[in-house]
């Protein structure tokens, strides 16, 4: 993990979470908006995750076909493979955060309005 990734994916969300603790969410519409936004965002990201996984499989298939035919493998194969793996993990983390947002908002609204 690089310093920039640590800052963006761990430190920044923690700082924002702590800052939001001090902002009261009294309005039901805000919580509803966050639930809708998180649900839509996670669904779209899951679609992108499937596409990235499919591209990674196609890249592997192309490498195997080239090796079987005795052709040269794409010189950028390791770079493309690493890029797709990193993208896969970043999108997975974003899906997790989105699902956590929806779950926590629903929990907050169910506890608050009981």
Secondary structure, DSSP 8 states (H G I E B T S, - for coil): --HHHHIIIIIHHHHHHHHHHTS----HHHHHHHHHHHHHHHHHHHHHHHHHHHHHHHHHHHHHHHHHHT----TTHHHHHHHHHHHHHHHHHHHHHHHHHHHHHHHHHHHHT-
